[in-house]
Amino acid sequence: MSAPASLFTGIIAANAREDLGIYGVHVHQEGVGEAEHRFRADDLVHVFSCSKTFTALAVGMLGDAGALRVTDRLVDVVPPRGEVAPGVEDITLEHLLTMTSGSSFTCFTEREKLEADVASAFFAAPLSSAPGARFDYSNGSTYMLARAVDAVAGEDLREFLMPRLFAPLGIANPQWFRCRGGHSWGAYGLHLRTAELARLGRLLLQSGAWDGTQLVSSDWVEAMHADWVPTGREDSEDTARYGYQVWDCAPEGAWRADGNYGQYSIVLPRERAVVTVTAHLEGGRMHEILTALWRDLLPRLR
C-alpha cells in the first residue's frame, strides 16, 4: 500500500473529537493504491443496508442474462401463494429497486421479520401509496428483490452470488442472515470486513469490471445511479436522492452503498477513488461520519 502519511490525520482527529465510533477506514485510489486505518480489531461486521447494493447487483446480473427486466411485475416473477392486496399487482422490480413500491410491509418490525412466509405477508399488505408515487424506504422491498433472484435463478440470493460475485472479489464464505423460510434477507444481514466491503465500491467505480472480467454490465452500474428518485428528506444532500439500492452524495458525482450505524462504501468518480467505512454510531448520528469524510478526508484525495 502506498498513501501519504497525512491521509488519515483529519479523520483520526475527528473520530476522537466527535466520538464517531468508526471501526476502520479503507481508501482505494487508482494510481495510488490502497490504505487502511483501524480503530479496533478487523472483525467481520454487520454491514446492514449495504447488503441492499449486493442484491441490486444480483438483479443486474440476471438482467444482463436476459432473465428479467426491471419493468417486470413482481407477481409475474414471484407468483403469490395467497392473498394479493389491491394494487400490489402493479408493483414492478424497478419500484422495489427505487423504494417506490408503495407497500406498507416494510419489514422493520420484529413481527414482520418473524412471519413464517414473508413474501406472502408482503403481497397481502395494503398499499400506503400507489406504486411509483413516492419514496418510502423499506427492507420489505429489497427482500422481495432477493426472492425474485431466487425465483428466476432457481437458487438463493447468496448461493447465486457466490461464484458470480463473492468468489471473484475474494470474499470467502460470507455470512448472510436468512428469514424463517430459509431465504437470504437481501436488505440486511451480510457480514464483511472493511476491506471486503471496499471491493464492492471498487467494482462500482470500475463499472462492474474486476481483474479484467465484467462481473455485471457497465450499463447496469450506470443505471443504478442514472436517475435519482427524490426522497423528500431535505435535511441533507446526502439523503435527498436514491437510485437502485444506492444513495446520492453531497460531493458532485459521488454515490454510495449505505448501512445503519455508519457502514459506507463511497464511489468518488472525480477522484477515481473509493472510501469505505465500518462503524457503530447510534442516536441517529451516522451521517456525521459522512460530514467528517467530506471535510477531513476527501480534500486529501484531491
Buried (B, 14 or more C-beta within 10 A) or exposed (E): EEBEEEBBBBBBEBBEEBEBBBBBBBBBBEEBEBBBBEBEEEEBBBBBBBBBBBBBBBBBBBBBEEBBEBEBBBBEBBEBEEEBBEBBBBBBBBBBBBBBBBBBBBBEEEEBBEBEBBBBBBBBBEBBBBBBEBBBBBBBBBBBBBBBBBBBBEEBBBBBBBEBBBEBBEBEEBEBBBBEEEBBBBBBBBBBBBBBBBBBBBBBBBBBBBEEEEBBBEBBBEBBBEEBBEBEBEEEBBBBBBBBBBBBBBBEEBBBBBBBBBBBBBBBBEBBBBBBBBBBBEEEBBBBBBBBBBEBBBEBBE
